[in-house]
Structure formats: structure tokens, C-alpha cells
Amino acid sequence: MVREAAVSTGTVGAERIWVGHVELPPGAVSAVHHHGEAESVIYVISGTASFYCGDTLDEQLDASAGDFVWVPPHVVHVEANPSETDPVFTVVARSTQETLVFNVDAPPGWSPPASVSGP
């Protein structure tokens, strides 16, 4: 994932919020992770992303251009781009300046769907 800060301590002096542009390349799959105490909101500008959530990653949400996705604190999730040709462009807002990313082990037997190829 390619992240670029727009509103942060470093760009404008923000202290309690981070907002930036994030690109998920074609076929990309994030690690299994959560963001600790941070809340996140994702607005999809273009493309379609699949989000897998929950302790067993059995909840799937697909979001396309114009959709908002809320990620509560401590929720384990994976972001995936099922397209082999088109990136997903999003705007992400987080309730902290800290880059809180806690990678965790995938649930037993879980792997990304066959239509998504991980790095």
C-alpha cells in the first residue's frame, strides 16, 4: 500500500487526526492486522476493495467509489484489491498521528480468495 499524508503533524501541525491518500495496487493484499486504539474511516475514490474482518476474517465487505468504510478500534482486518489491472484509490482518516499497525497471524486455514493474489 502506498500512503501519502495530507493532514498530519508533519504537513499542517494536526495533533489528533491523520488524513491521507492511500493506493492499493492491482492484486494487492494487506497483512492481517488491526490499528490498536485508533478508529479509521476509508473513503473509496476509485476501484473496488474487499475488506475481510473479524477474528476469523469471515466477514467480507466490498466497497466501491463513493463508499465509506469504518474500521473500529482493535478490529482485525485485511484489505484486498481483487482487480488485476486497476488500483484502488482511497482517502483514509485516523484518530491518531501514530502509525498503529499491529500485524497478527492469519486465522487457521484462512487465505485470500483465489481471485486475489497476494505479494
N, C-alpha and C positions, 0 to 999 in steps of 0.2 A: 504494500500500500504506500502511496506517495502522499505525504501530508505537508501542507503549507499553511502556516499560521497567518490569520488576517487580523484578529483581535487577541492580543496576549500581553503579558507583561513586557516582552521584548519589542512589540510593534507599537503599542499605544499606552502602555502603563496599566493595563487592566490587572486587577488583583484577584478577582473571584470567578472569572469566566474565561474560557478559551473558545474561540471560533475559528474555524479554518476550512480550507478546501482539501478534500481527500479524493484520490483517484484509486480505483480498484481495477487493475489491468484485466484484459480478457483472460478467462480461465483461472483467475487467481482465487485462492482460498486462504483466509487468515488462519492463524493458530487458534486453538481452543483457548479462550481467555475470558477474563472479566476485568472491570475497571475499579475494583475496590469500592470505596465510598462514593465515587463520582457518578452522577447522573449524566447521560448523554442523550442528545437529540440528533438524529440524522435526517437531513432533507435531501431527497434524491433529485438531482438536476437532470441527469440523463442516464439511460441504460436501465437495466433491471438487476437488482441484487437479491440474493436469497440469504435469509438470516435463520440460523439454526440456534435454538435457545433451550435453556433448562438443563438440569443436571444430567439428563441422558441425551440432550440435543435432539429430542424427538418432536419439538415444536418448530414448524417451518413457517416463515413469513416471507412472502415475495413483495418487494417494493419497487415501484417504477417511478418515472419522472412525475414530480408533483406530490409524492407521498412523504409523510413524516414517520419516523420510527423512533420510539422512546426506549432507551435501554436503562432500566433501573439499576441502582447500586448492587454490586455483587452477583449479577445475573451472568452465568456462564453462557457464552455465545460464540458463533463463528459467522463471519461474513464471506459470501462466495459470489463470484460473477460467473453465471452459467454460460455466458456468451463466449465463443471462441474468437470473435472478431471485434467486439465493441467494448470499450472501457465503461465503467460506471463512474460518474462524477457526482460527488455529494458535497454538501456543506455540513459540518459537524460542530455542535456546540457542547461543551463540557462544563460542569460546575466546579472545575478546579484548574489551576495552572499546572499542576503536577501531571506528568505523563504516567498515569497509573495504568499499567498493563500487566496483569498477572496471568502468565501462561499456566495452564493446568493440563493434566493428562486427559486425553480423549476418553470418553466412556468406553468400557469394554465392547468390542465389536463395531464401534462407530467408525465410519469413514465417509468422506464426501460422496455425494451421488455420482454415478458413472458419468453424468453429463458435465461434471465439473472436474477439471484436472488440477491438482494442487502443485505448488512449486517443488 
